């Protein structure tokens, strides 16, 4: 069994390759014999344990995730995970991957995939709410998918964290471009800017919420026509990052219809209060990528993609990493 460290897992999941693999997986999800039970959540006092299983014709995999919010005060990660990939025919363990890296990259890649179909092609401004692992992964994935992005705004409840994230991501992107091309000019890099919630929301062509906040992080009236919002952080029925106004104004698309409607407080709360109805949800990624529904249809349309994380993404990422590692020897 291959045991892949965090750095190895990251190196084996380049965003272009992962996004392409996810596009194929989502497009064929309802026509292929996937087995994906609903995510199991067990509360353990100070935290919770999530188990996510998926199987296709060749493989099965399971991710175990712990979420302990008090770890933020212990200088430990709030979310920690491990992933095991098995042969689907024999049950033989094939690979153990770093679950934290796998989760960050598959989530960001799924967001980038949805944004390819829902965001305006001429998007120039990217805003992130959150300055942690998911926000950083999303910056990387979005910049590779939308290379014309000129400004990245970062907003965090702790402004110092936003400043640190902006500085570190600018250095990381600069180093990556230099490594790829041998040189880089300052004018060729996007500007990274720590900012407040209103500025981040008003300026964004593409906005990603990657927080642990249980309550809305900005006012939906601030969003400009034509913006695209990716709501990523909230994954429980009583937690939401978006307010009613954001939901009411948006053309709504989701990751996998059944799982999002079981877990996503961003949609369940306004559904319960009558702000929206289920018919306001225009489609999910399998429908969007298989051509069964349309994505963005107008330049001024405000679009929303809501995800909660799906085991299909984990299994697809694990298989991609294993295949890439075999190619690399």
BALOBA-1460 file (C-alpha; in Angstrom, 3 decimals):
// residues 329
<rec num="1" residu="x" x="0.000" y="0.000" z="0.000"/>
<rec num="2" residu="x" x="1.303" y="3.423" z="-0.950"/>
<rec num="3" residu="x" x="1.387" y="5.910" z="1.927"/>
<rec num="4" residu="x" x="1.395" y="9.463" z="0.642"/>
<rec num="5" residu="x" x="2.460" y="12.385" z="2.815"/>
<rec num="6" residu="x" x="0.856" y="15.814" z="2.678"/>
<rec num="7" residu="x" x="3.482" y="17.130" z="0.254"/>
<rec num="8" residu="x" x="3.241" y="14.022" z="-1.930"/>
<rec num="9" residu="x" x="-0.565" y="14.202" z="-1.990"/>
<rec num="10" residu="x" x="-0.401" y="17.858" z="-3.045"/>
<rec num="11" residu="x" x="2.160" y="17.202" z="-5.780"/>
<rec num="12" residu="x" x="0.022" y="14.398" z="-7.208"/>
<rec num="13" residu="x" x="-3.102" y="16.573" z="-7.451"/>
<rec num="14" residu="x" x="-2.299" y="19.450" z="-9.835"/>
<rec num="15" residu="x" x="-5.458" y="21.482" z="-10.327"/>
<rec num="16" residu="x" x="-5.832" y="21.119" z="-14.126"/>
<rec num="17" residu="x" x="-5.630" y="17.327" z="-13.912"/>
<rec num="18" residu="x" x="-7.934" y="17.161" z="-10.883"/>
<rec num="19" residu="x" x="-10.526" y="19.532" z="-12.389"/>
<rec num="20" residu="x" x="-10.633" y="17.451" z="-15.578"/>
<rec num="21" residu="x" x="-11.094" y="14.230" z="-13.589"/>
<rec num="22" residu="x" x="-13.887" y="15.779" z="-11.512"/>
<rec num="23" residu="x" x="-15.638" y="17.037" z="-14.640"/>
<rec num="24" residu="x" x="-15.733" y="13.484" z="-16.026"/>
<rec num="25" residu="x" x="-16.884" y="12.045" z="-12.684"/>
<rec num="26" residu="x" x="-19.730" y="14.527" z="-12.172"/>
<rec num="27" residu="x" x="-20.888" y="14.290" z="-15.800"/>
<rec num="28" residu="x" x="-21.213" y="10.505" z="-15.504"/>
<rec num="29" residu="x" x="-22.441" y="10.359" z="-11.914"/>
<rec num="30" residu="x" x="-26.065" y="9.470" z="-12.668"/>
<rec num="31" residu="x" x="-25.283" y="7.092" z="-15.522"/>
<rec num="32" residu="x" x="-22.535" y="5.132" z="-13.732"/>
<rec num="33" residu="x" x="-22.973" y="2.656" z="-10.839"/>
<rec num="34" residu="x" x="-21.729" y="4.953" z="-8.069"/>
<rec num="35" residu="x" x="-22.431" y="4.048" z="-4.450"/>
<rec num="36" residu="x" x="-22.329" y="7.112" z="-2.183"/>
<rec num="37" residu="x" x="-24.157" y="6.891" z="1.163"/>
<rec num="38" residu="x" x="-25.079" y="10.104" z="2.934"/>
<rec num="39" residu="x" x="-22.234" y="11.482" z="5.040"/>
<rec num="40" residu="x" x="-22.344" y="10.163" z="8.611"/>
<rec num="41" residu="x" x="-21.831" y="12.737" z="11.371"/>
<rec num="42" residu="x" x="-21.182" y="11.718" z="14.983"/>
<rec num="43" residu="x" x="-20.914" y="14.361" z="17.703"/>
<rec num="44" residu="x" x="-18.324" y="13.651" z="20.387"/>
<rec num="45" residu="x" x="-18.685" y="16.419" z="22.950"/>
<rec num="46" residu="x" x="-16.125" y="19.019" z="21.907"/>
<rec num="47" residu="x" x="-16.144" y="17.971" z="18.268"/>
<rec num="48" residu="x" x="-17.553" y="15.746" z="15.601"/>
<rec num="49" residu="x" x="-16.406" y="12.868" z="13.410"/>
<rec num="50" residu="x" x="-17.493" y="12.628" z="9.788"/>
<rec num="51" residu="x" x="-17.178" y="9.495" z="7.670"/>
<rec num="52" residu="x" x="-17.574" y="9.675" z="3.893"/>
<rec num="53" residu="x" x="-17.606" y="6.591" z="1.676"/>
<rec num="54" residu="x" x="-17.819" y="6.234" z="-2.093"/>
<rec num="55" residu="x" x="-17.431" y="3.365" z="-4.536"/>
<rec num="56" residu="x" x="-17.434" y="3.079" z="-8.317"/>
<rec num="57" residu="x" x="-16.802" y="0.097" z="-10.601"/>
<rec num="58" residu="x" x="-13.088" y="-0.148" z="-9.809"/>
<rec num="59" residu="x" x="-12.438" y="1.385" z="-6.393"/>
<rec num="60" residu="x" x="-13.867" y="2.264" z="-3.045"/>
<rec num="61" residu="x" x="-12.608" y="4.780" z="-0.550"/>
<rec num="62" residu="x" x="-13.436" y="6.187" z="2.829"/>
<rec num="63" residu="x" x="-12.453" y="9.434" z="4.510"/>
<rec num="64" residu="x" x="-12.551" y="10.008" z="8.232"/>
<rec num="65" residu="x" x="-12.657" y="13.657" z="9.276"/>
<rec num="66" residu="x" x="-12.501" y="15.166" z="12.767"/>
<rec num="67" residu="x" x="-13.774" y="18.689" z="13.407"/>
<rec num="68" residu="x" x="-12.787" y="20.167" z="16.770"/>
<rec num="69" residu="x" x="-13.437" y="23.958" z="16.875"/>
<rec num="70" residu="x" x="-11.548" y="24.468" z="20.166"/>
<rec num="71" residu="x" x="-8.356" y="23.393" z="18.407"/>
<rec num="72" residu="x" x="-8.098" y="26.955" z="17.098"/>
<rec num="73" residu="x" x="-7.088" y="27.972" z="20.642"/>
<rec num="74" residu="x" x="-4.714" y="25.019" z="20.958"/>
<rec num="75" residu="x" x="-2.722" y="25.931" z="17.844"/>
<rec num="76" residu="x" x="-3.971" y="22.728" z="16.217"/>
<rec num="77" residu="x" x="-5.966" y="22.298" z="12.996"/>
<rec num="78" residu="x" x="-9.722" y="22.498" z="13.505"/>
<rec num="79" residu="x" x="-10.290" y="19.965" z="10.708"/>
<rec num="80" residu="x" x="-8.101" y="16.864" z="10.306"/>
<rec num="81" residu="x" x="-8.608" y="13.911" z="7.989"/>
<rec num="82" residu="x" x="-7.220" y="10.693" z="6.558"/>
<rec num="83" residu="x" x="-8.231" y="8.890" z="3.362"/>
<rec num="84" residu="x" x="-7.981" y="5.194" z="2.497"/>
<rec num="85" residu="x" x="-8.348" y="3.905" z="-1.081"/>
<rec num="86" residu="x" x="-9.163" y="0.233" z="-1.741"/>
<rec num="87" residu="x" x="-9.418" y="-2.039" z="-4.755"/>
<rec num="88" residu="x" x="-13.122" y="-2.352" z="-5.488"/>
<rec num="89" residu="x" x="-12.982" y="-6.022" z="-6.523"/>
<rec num="90" residu="x" x="-10.846" y="-7.438" z="-3.706"/>
<rec num="91" residu="x" x="-11.022" y="-4.868" z="-0.917"/>
<rec num="92" residu="x" x="-7.224" y="-4.692" z="-0.879"/>
<rec num="93" residu="x" x="-5.867" y="-1.382" z="0.515"/>
<rec num="94" residu="x" x="-4.088" y="0.503" z="-2.257"/>
<rec num="95" residu="x" x="-3.203" y="3.878" z="-0.823"/>
<rec num="96" residu="x" x="-3.380" y="6.082" z="2.253"/>
<rec num="97" residu="x" x="-3.481" y="9.799" z="1.488"/>
<rec num="98" residu="x" x="-3.293" y="12.942" z="3.572"/>
<rec num="99" residu="x" x="-6.963" y="13.753" z="4.041"/>
<rec num="100" residu="x" x="-6.442" y="17.433" z="4.832"/>
<rec num="101" residu="x" x="-4.643" y="18.146" z="1.561"/>
<rec num="102" residu="x" x="-6.985" y="15.921" z="-0.431"/>
<rec num="103" residu="x" x="-10.036" y="17.703" z="1.017"/>
<rec num="104" residu="x" x="-8.651" y="21.179" z="0.403"/>
<rec num="105" residu="x" x="-7.670" y="20.496" z="-3.187"/>
<rec num="106" residu="x" x="-10.756" y="18.524" z="-4.245"/>
<rec num="107" residu="x" x="-13.025" y="21.196" z="-2.732"/>
<rec num="108" residu="x" x="-11.211" y="24.037" z="-4.468"/>
<rec num="109" residu="x" x="-11.103" y="22.099" z="-7.730"/>
<rec num="110" residu="x" x="-14.864" y="21.464" z="-7.564"/>
<rec num="111" residu="x" x="-15.462" y="25.170" z="-6.965"/>
<rec num="112" residu="x" x="-13.237" y="26.071" z="-9.917"/>
<rec num="113" residu="x" x="-15.069" y="23.547" z="-12.092"/>
<rec num="114" residu="x" x="-18.471" y="25.033" z="-11.222"/>
<rec num="115" residu="x" x="-17.125" y="28.546" z="-11.766"/>
<rec num="116" residu="x" x="-16.015" y="27.635" z="-15.308"/>
<rec num="117" residu="x" x="-19.683" y="27.205" z="-16.195"/>
<rec num="118" residu="x" x="-21.249" y="29.838" z="-13.944"/>
<rec num="119" residu="x" x="-18.870" y="32.806" z="-13.670"/>
<rec num="120" residu="x" x="-18.363" y="35.442" z="-16.345"/>
<rec num="121" residu="x" x="-15.410" y="34.698" z="-18.613"/>
<rec num="122" residu="x" x="-14.205" y="38.289" z="-18.234"/>
<rec num="123" residu="x" x="-13.987" y="38.071" z="-14.419"/>
<rec num="124" residu="x" x="-11.101" y="40.155" z="-13.083"/>
<rec num="125" residu="x" x="-11.766" y="40.428" z="-9.330"/>
<rec num="126" residu="x" x="-11.691" y="37.473" z="-6.915"/>
<rec num="127" residu="x" x="-12.796" y="37.798" z="-3.273"/>
<rec num="128" residu="x" x="-12.249" y="35.288" z="-0.490"/>
<rec num="129" residu="x" x="-14.012" y="35.235" z="2.860"/>
<rec num="130" residu="x" x="-11.689" y="33.275" z="5.113"/>
<rec num="131" residu="x" x="-7.908" y="33.130" z="5.330"/>
<rec num="132" residu="x" x="-7.296" y="29.491" z="6.220"/>
<rec num="133" residu="x" x="-6.502" y="26.293" z="4.344"/>
<rec num="134" residu="x" x="-9.612" y="26.312" z="2.164"/>
<rec num="135" residu="x" x="-9.250" y="29.978" z="1.220"/>
<rec num="136" residu="x" x="-5.640" y="29.425" z="0.165"/>
<rec num="137" residu="x" x="-6.533" y="26.330" z="-1.843"/>
<rec num="138" residu="x" x="-9.319" y="28.249" z="-3.568"/>
<rec num="139" residu="x" x="-6.966" y="31.069" z="-4.512"/>
<rec num="140" residu="x" x="-4.648" y="28.577" z="-6.194"/>
<rec num="141" residu="x" x="-7.407" y="26.760" z="-8.046"/>
<rec num="142" residu="x" x="-9.208" y="29.917" z="-9.154"/>
<rec num="143" residu="x" x="-6.067" y="31.639" z="-10.437"/>
<rec num="144" residu="x" x="-5.206" y="28.596" z="-12.543"/>
<rec num="145" residu="x" x="-8.755" y="28.474" z="-13.910"/>
<rec num="146" residu="x" x="-9.134" y="32.250" z="-14.406"/>
<rec num="147" residu="x" x="-5.622" y="33.492" z="-15.300"/>
<rec num="148" residu="x" x="-6.973" y="36.965" z="-16.127"/>
<rec num="149" residu="x" x="-7.798" y="37.681" z="-12.466"/>
<rec num="150" residu="x" x="-6.148" y="40.998" z="-11.595"/>
<rec num="151" residu="x" x="-7.036" y="41.525" z="-7.928"/>
<rec num="152" residu="x" x="-7.596" y="39.102" z="-5.043"/>
<rec num="153" residu="x" x="-9.372" y="40.560" z="-1.996"/>
<rec num="154" residu="x" x="-9.185" y="38.609" z="1.265"/>
<rec num="155" residu="x" x="-11.510" y="39.223" z="4.208"/>
<rec num="156" residu="x" x="-11.249" y="37.555" z="7.612"/>
<rec num="157" residu="x" x="-12.746" y="38.232" z="11.040"/>
<rec num="158" residu="x" x="-9.123" y="38.663" z="12.101"/>
<rec num="159" residu="x" x="-7.690" y="41.299" z="9.754"/>
<rec num="160" residu="x" x="-4.132" y="40.267" z="10.606"/>
<rec num="161" residu="x" x="-4.877" y="36.771" z="9.304"/>
<rec num="162" residu="x" x="-6.144" y="38.290" z="6.055"/>
<rec num="163" residu="x" x="-2.957" y="40.357" z="5.745"/>
<rec num="164" residu="x" x="-0.788" y="37.298" z="6.379"/>
<rec num="165" residu="x" x="-2.736" y="35.261" z="3.841"/>
<rec num="166" residu="x" x="-2.439" y="38.004" z="1.224"/>
<rec num="167" residu="x" x="1.314" y="38.288" z="1.725"/>
<rec num="168" residu="x" x="1.952" y="34.543" z="1.747"/>
<rec num="169" residu="x" x="-0.221" y="33.839" z="-1.296"/>
<rec num="170" residu="x" x="1.431" y="36.647" z="-3.279"/>
<rec num="171" residu="x" x="4.836" y="35.140" z="-2.491"/>
<rec num="172" residu="x" x="3.638" y="31.645" z="-3.343"/>
<rec num="173" residu="x" x="2.115" y="32.654" z="-6.684"/>
<rec num="174" residu="x" x="5.192" y="34.704" z="-7.550"/>
<rec num="175" residu="x" x="7.490" y="31.754" z="-6.760"/>
<rec num="176" residu="x" x="5.332" y="29.353" z="-8.783"/>
<rec num="177" residu="x" x="5.289" y="31.625" z="-11.836"/>
<rec num="178" residu="x" x="9.027" y="32.148" z="-11.571"/>
<rec num="179" residu="x" x="9.596" y="28.392" z="-11.389"/>
<rec num="180" residu="x" x="7.394" y="27.779" z="-14.412"/>
<rec num="181" residu="x" x="8.758" y="30.552" z="-16.645"/>
<rec num="182" residu="x" x="12.228" y="31.209" z="-15.260"/>
<rec num="183" residu="x" x="11.272" y="34.806" z="-14.518"/>
<rec num="184" residu="x" x="8.259" y="36.853" z="-13.561"/>
<rec num="185" residu="x" x="7.435" y="40.527" z="-13.749"/>
<rec num="186" residu="x" x="5.598" y="42.245" z="-10.932"/>
<rec num="187" residu="x" x="2.989" y="43.531" z="-13.383"/>
<rec num="188" residu="x" x="2.158" y="39.931" z="-14.355"/>
<rec num="189" residu="x" x="0.955" y="39.056" z="-10.850"/>
<rec num="190" residu="x" x="-2.487" y="39.711" z="-9.413"/>
<rec num="191" residu="x" x="-2.658" y="42.224" z="-6.582"/>
<rec num="192" residu="x" x="-3.433" y="40.644" z="-3.208"/>
<rec num="193" residu="x" x="-5.261" y="42.885" z="-0.764"/>
<rec num="194" residu="x" x="-6.619" y="42.308" z="2.759"/>
<rec num="195" residu="x" x="-9.885" y="44.188" z="3.069"/>
<rec num="196" residu="x" x="-13.245" y="44.521" z="4.834"/>
<rec num="197" residu="x" x="-16.430" y="42.560" z="4.104"/>
<rec num="198" residu="x" x="-18.212" y="45.295" z="2.167"/>
<rec num="199" residu="x" x="-15.308" y="45.976" z="-0.162"/>
<rec num="200" residu="x" x="-14.775" y="42.259" z="-0.774"/>
<rec num="201" residu="x" x="-18.444" y="41.715" z="-1.616"/>
<rec num="202" residu="x" x="-18.912" y="44.839" z="-3.739"/>
<rec num="203" residu="x" x="-15.761" y="44.380" z="-5.835"/>
<rec num="204" residu="x" x="-15.993" y="40.662" z="-6.540"/>
<rec num="205" residu="x" x="-16.670" y="39.185" z="-9.952"/>
<rec num="206" residu="x" x="-16.131" y="35.808" z="-8.279"/>
<rec num="207" residu="x" x="-16.601" y="35.438" z="-4.524"/>
<rec num="208" residu="x" x="-15.815" y="32.342" z="-2.421"/>
<rec num="209" residu="x" x="-16.916" y="31.929" z="1.195"/>
<rec num="210" residu="x" x="-14.539" y="29.537" z="2.954"/>
<rec num="211" residu="x" x="-15.274" y="30.192" z="6.619"/>
<rec num="212" residu="x" x="-16.492" y="28.324" z="9.685"/>
<rec num="213" residu="x" x="-19.029" y="31.056" z="10.455"/>
<rec num="214" residu="x" x="-22.532" y="29.788" z="11.354"/>
<rec num="215" residu="x" x="-24.064" y="33.158" z="10.392"/>
<rec num="216" residu="x" x="-23.920" y="35.299" z="7.189"/>
<rec num="217" residu="x" x="-20.589" y="36.976" z="6.504"/>
<rec num="218" residu="x" x="-21.762" y="39.826" z="4.227"/>
<rec num="219" residu="x" x="-24.856" y="41.718" z="3.108"/>
<rec num="220" residu="x" x="-26.334" y="40.321" z="-0.102"/>
<rec num="221" residu="x" x="-27.264" y="43.817" z="-1.275"/>
<rec num="222" residu="x" x="-23.549" y="44.493" z="-1.762"/>
<rec num="223" residu="x" x="-23.162" y="41.930" z="-4.556"/>
<rec num="224" residu="x" x="-22.942" y="43.502" z="-7.996"/>
<rec num="225" residu="x" x="-24.950" y="42.254" z="-10.996"/>
<rec num="226" residu="x" x="-23.064" y="39.577" z="-12.899"/>
<rec num="227" residu="x" x="-21.142" y="38.313" z="-9.881"/>
<rec num="228" residu="x" x="-20.735" y="34.617" z="-9.133"/>
<rec num="229" residu="x" x="-20.727" y="33.314" z="-5.541"/>
<rec num="230" residu="x" x="-19.293" y="29.989" z="-4.353"/>
<rec num="231" residu="x" x="-20.584" y="29.107" z="-0.867"/>
<rec num="232" residu="x" x="-18.232" y="26.473" z="0.504"/>
<rec num="233" residu="x" x="-17.772" y="26.666" z="4.266"/>
<rec num="234" residu="x" x="-21.131" y="25.829" z="5.894"/>
<rec num="235" residu="x" x="-22.102" y="22.150" z="5.780"/>
<rec num="236" residu="x" x="-24.691" y="21.772" z="8.556"/>
<rec num="237" residu="x" x="-28.457" y="22.442" z="8.399"/>
<rec num="238" residu="x" x="-28.338" y="25.206" z="11.023"/>
<rec num="239" residu="x" x="-25.273" y="27.065" z="9.683"/>
<rec num="240" residu="x" x="-25.098" y="29.543" z="6.826"/>
<rec num="241" residu="x" x="-22.554" y="31.941" z="5.309"/>
<rec num="242" residu="x" x="-25.064" y="33.710" z="3.030"/>
<rec num="243" residu="x" x="-28.025" y="35.887" z="4.017"/>
<rec num="244" residu="x" x="-31.546" y="35.769" z="2.603"/>
<rec num="245" residu="x" x="-30.868" y="38.606" z="0.169"/>
<rec num="246" residu="x" x="-27.939" y="36.757" z="-1.439"/>
<rec num="247" residu="x" x="-30.083" y="33.645" z="-1.859"/>
<rec num="248" residu="x" x="-33.138" y="35.556" z="-3.101"/>
<rec num="249" residu="x" x="-31.184" y="37.401" z="-5.803"/>
<rec num="250" residu="x" x="-29.228" y="34.426" z="-7.137"/>
<rec num="251" residu="x" x="-29.691" y="31.784" z="-9.797"/>
<rec num="252" residu="x" x="-28.885" y="28.769" z="-7.618"/>
<rec num="253" residu="x" x="-26.867" y="25.688" z="-8.576"/>
<rec num="254" residu="x" x="-25.636" y="22.966" z="-6.230"/>
<rec num="255" residu="x" x="-23.024" y="20.234" z="-6.052"/>
<rec num="256" residu="x" x="-25.206" y="17.096" z="-5.768"/>
<rec num="257" residu="x" x="-28.883" y="17.903" z="-5.301"/>
<rec num="258" residu="x" x="-29.719" y="15.190" z="-2.744"/>
<rec num="259" residu="x" x="-26.748" y="15.753" z="-0.437"/>
<rec num="260" residu="x" x="-26.931" y="19.554" z="-0.456"/>
<rec num="261" residu="x" x="-30.662" y="19.481" z="0.307"/>
<rec num="262" residu="x" x="-29.920" y="17.219" z="3.288"/>
<rec num="263" residu="x" x="-27.213" y="19.396" z="4.827"/>
<rec num="264" residu="x" x="-26.848" y="22.939" z="3.492"/>
<rec num="265" residu="x" x="-28.181" y="25.531" z="5.919"/>
<rec num="266" residu="x" x="-27.445" y="28.221" z="3.313"/>
<rec num="267" residu="x" x="-30.420" y="26.815" z="1.393"/>
<rec num="268" residu="x" x="-32.401" y="24.898" z="4.021"/>
<rec num="269" residu="x" x="-32.923" y="27.961" z="6.240"/>
<rec num="270" residu="x" x="-34.365" y="30.178" z="3.460"/>
<rec num="271" residu="x" x="-36.357" y="27.205" z="2.151"/>
<rec num="272" residu="x" x="-37.976" y="26.741" z="5.552"/>
<rec num="273" residu="x" x="-38.822" y="30.436" z="5.825"/>
<rec num="274" residu="x" x="-40.233" y="30.688" z="2.293"/>
<rec num="275" residu="x" x="-37.560" y="33.014" z="0.890"/>
<rec num="276" residu="x" x="-37.017" y="30.470" z="-1.906"/>
<rec num="277" residu="x" x="-38.608" y="27.206" z="-3.033"/>
<rec num="278" residu="x" x="-36.988" y="24.017" z="-4.309"/>
<rec num="279" residu="x" x="-37.809" y="24.984" z="-7.897"/>
<rec num="280" residu="x" x="-35.465" y="27.972" z="-7.445"/>
<rec num="281" residu="x" x="-32.585" y="25.481" z="-7.473"/>
<rec num="282" residu="x" x="-31.876" y="25.289" z="-11.199"/>
<rec num="283" residu="x" x="-29.584" y="22.267" z="-11.283"/>
<rec num="284" residu="x" x="-26.605" y="20.418" z="-9.861"/>
<rec num="285" residu="x" x="-23.175" y="19.608" z="-11.274"/>
<rec num="286" residu="x" x="-24.179" y="16.271" z="-12.853"/>
<rec num="287" residu="x" x="-27.008" y="18.018" z="-14.713"/>
<rec num="288" residu="x" x="-24.881" y="21.041" z="-15.596"/>
<rec num="289" residu="x" x="-21.927" y="19.015" z="-16.883"/>
<rec num="290" residu="x" x="-24.027" y="16.507" z="-18.802"/>
<rec num="291" residu="x" x="-25.899" y="19.303" z="-20.572"/>
<rec num="292" residu="x" x="-29.254" y="18.661" z="-18.898"/>
<rec num="293" residu="x" x="-29.454" y="22.215" z="-17.583"/>
<rec num="294" residu="x" x="-27.977" y="25.577" z="-18.569"/>
<rec num="295" residu="x" x="-25.527" y="27.531" z="-16.454"/>
<rec num="296" residu="x" x="-25.110" y="31.286" z="-16.805"/>
<rec num="297" residu="x" x="-27.391" y="32.666" z="-19.516"/>
<rec num="298" residu="x" x="-27.016" y="36.450" z="-19.027"/>
<rec num="299" residu="x" x="-24.075" y="38.756" z="-18.305"/>
<rec num="300" residu="x" x="-25.904" y="40.548" z="-15.468"/>
<rec num="301" residu="x" x="-27.154" y="37.317" z="-13.866"/>
<rec num="302" residu="x" x="-26.095" y="36.752" z="-10.237"/>
<rec num="303" residu="x" x="-25.164" y="33.079" z="-9.920"/>
<rec num="304" residu="x" x="-24.572" y="30.937" z="-6.834"/>
<rec num="305" residu="x" x="-22.921" y="27.545" z="-6.415"/>
<rec num="306" residu="x" x="-23.510" y="25.841" z="-3.075"/>
<rec num="307" residu="x" x="-21.383" y="22.860" z="-2.041"/>
<rec num="308" residu="x" x="-21.104" y="20.825" z="1.139"/>
<rec num="309" residu="x" x="-18.398" y="18.379" z="0.053"/>
<rec num="310" residu="x" x="-19.178" y="15.028" z="-1.567"/>
<rec num="311" residu="x" x="-17.473" y="11.645" z="-1.357"/>
<rec num="312" residu="x" x="-17.410" y="11.420" z="-5.170"/>
<rec num="313" residu="x" x="-14.802" y="14.189" z="-5.083"/>
<rec num="314" residu="x" x="-12.663" y="12.367" z="-2.514"/>
<rec num="315" residu="x" x="-12.633" y="9.111" z="-4.460"/>
<rec num="316" residu="x" x="-11.925" y="10.893" z="-7.744"/>
<rec num="317" residu="x" x="-9.024" y="12.796" z="-6.168"/>
<rec num="318" residu="x" x="-7.573" y="9.656" z="-4.546"/>
<rec num="319" residu="x" x="-7.747" y="7.740" z="-7.827"/>
<rec num="320" residu="x" x="-6.155" y="10.664" z="-9.667"/>
<rec num="321" residu="x" x="-3.299" y="10.806" z="-7.175"/>
<rec num="322" residu="x" x="-2.686" y="7.050" z="-7.342"/>
<rec num="323" residu="x" x="-2.704" y="7.008" z="-11.148"/>
<rec num="324" residu="x" x="-0.370" y="9.997" z="-11.318"/>
<rec num="325" residu="x" x="2.023" y="8.400" z="-8.819"/>
<rec num="326" residu="x" x="2.188" y="5.243" z="-10.943"/>
<rec num="327" residu="x" x="2.943" y="7.301" z="-14.046"/>
<rec num="328" residu="x" x="5.726" y="9.117" z="-12.196"/>
<rec num="329" residu="x" x="7.131" y="5.792" z="-10.986"/>
